[in-house]
Amino acid sequence: MSEGPSEPGSPIKLGINGKLEVSQEETDYEKKKQTFITRTIWTFVMIAVFFVAMFSGHIYMIGIVTAIQIVSFKEVIAIANVPSRAKNLPFTRSLNWYFLGTVMYFLYGESVIYYFKHIVLVDKALLPFATHHRFISFMLYIIGFVFFVASLQKGHYRFQFTQFAWTHMALYLIVVQAHFIMNNIFEGMIWFFLPASLVITNDIFAYICGITFGRTQLIKLSPKKTVEGFVGAWVFTIIFGIGMTNILMRYNYFICPVDVSQNSQTLSMINLRLTATIQDLGSNFLTGLSCNPNPVFLARPYQLPAWTHINRTFSIAPMQFHILVFATFASLIAPFGGFFASGLKRTFKVKDFGESIPGHGGITDRMDCQFIMGFFAFMYYQSFIAEYKASVGGVIETAIQGLSGEEQVEVVRGLAKYLVNQGIVGETVLECLNGELGPRRR
């Protein structure tokens, strides 16, 4: 018994050989459905991993940022078309990774020395690396440079110099900018989470506003972006920023920097007891942190201008004004990081930077706006918000680098005498120090 023809519009059709065939529309629908499911699942996975890491402690977020640096660098390097005959050139890939390692050694070393100088500058093994860190980093770069020049081969000059320039561009646009995101974590979790959440919020509402009442194309690089979605997202991002800031400011875990902690260690040396407070990077949201909040988080009285004829005083934390700048940058400037990435992908005719995240493409596809936003957050914080006070690490660094050995001994004696006079330590401490350090030189 033969089968009749399929109904019009049915996704199932009868083929020439009598077998049932699925239409192209049905196949496309199934692919889109599967992609949507995969994308949704991995979206929730990423959100879960992000929040678990953030509430688990600073060290876990630093680990995630480091992983993002490495994977994003790998993805950007990989999209450059490599001529088949140039794939076997010596040191081509090895030098890419060598320069990445060198730059990360320099950047991470700078951060460790800056935030933990009170530890590295008093350690006998770490002191040479800390005091000569920049020279060591420079020599490591020079070694890579010499190897690059020595590896140049006739017939491949254009490719090799293109790879050299491409590697350095990737190092600057990804590794350097991502490193400042890590520094934001050291300054306080709020300076990492708030900029990142602003970018995500702006992206979501740009899509919602765009499909709701978007009509005017914004930029040719991204045809689906509209002016209406761009402006609408700006408004919603500001509202979100004000609300989220109000919440985060209530928790020391978010506003405390890494160089302050409630954890203390008591050091005993010649009956001298000092309390040294160091940051436990393993502290989490439950254990909490303790610090003297930056004044930017403390409410101040503000009065409206006289021309408003409203005689009323408001208590507002300065951070509520700063968040307007952060939200504006996340809405009006940070998206151009995404436009730049779109142009880059169009140049190399690729849809995504990679396949690191199923359904989403590569890590770089999700972080294109975050890099420039994190860089801006660091620069803005250091310029307008950070407090610059004398620290234990700063005093030790000044003494080590600016004073001779004899002068350092005099500082120790003078500080010990001051502590005795203030009743902080006993006189036996001063006597022991004088006995160990020898008589004062005239």
HELIX and SHEET records of a PDB file:
HELIX    1   1 GLN A   24  SER A   56  1                                  33    
HELIX    2   2 HIS A   58  ALA A   78  1                                  21    
HELIX    3   3 SER A   84  ALA A   86  5                                   3    
HELIX    4   4 THR A   92  TYR A  115  1                                  24    
HELIX    5   5 LYS A  117  VAL A  120  1                                   4    
HELIX    6   6 LEU A  127  THR A  131  1                                   5    
HELIX    7   7 HIS A  133  ALA A  150  1                                  18    
HELIX    8   8 TYR A  157  ALA A  170  1                                  14    
HELIX    9   9 LEU A  171  VAL A  176  3                                   6    
HELIX   10  10 GLN A  177  GLU A  187  1                                  11    
HELIX   11  11 ILE A  190  PHE A  213  1                                  24    
HELIX   12  12 VAL A  227  LEU A  248  1                                  22    
HELIX   13  13 ASN A  252  ILE A  255  1                                   4    
HELIX   14  14 PRO A  295  PHE A  297  5                                   3    
HELIX   15  15 ALA A  306  THR A  308  5                                   3    
HELIX   16  16 MET A  319  LEU A  332  1                                  14    
HELIX   17  17 PRO A  335  PHE A  348  1                                  14    
HELIX   18  18 ILE A  363  TYR A  380  1                                  18    
HELIX   19  19 TYR A  381  ILE A  385  3                                   5    
HELIX   20  20 VAL A  392  GLY A  402  1                                  11    
HELIX   21  21 GLY A  405  ASN A  421  1                                  17    
HELIX   22  22 GLU A  427  LEU A  437  1                                  11    
SHEET    1   A 2 ILE A  12  LEU A  14  0                                        
SHEET    2   A 2 LEU A  20  VAL A  22 -1                                        
SHEET    1   B 2 GLN A 217  ILE A 219  0                                        
SHEET    2   B 2 SER A 222  THR A 226 -1                                        
SHEET    1   C 2 SER A 264  MET A 269  0                                        
SHEET    2   C 2 LEU A 272  THR A 277 -1                                        
SHEET    1   D 2 ARG A 300  GLN A 303  0                                        
SHEET    2   D 2 THR A 313  ILE A 316 -1                                        
END                                                                             
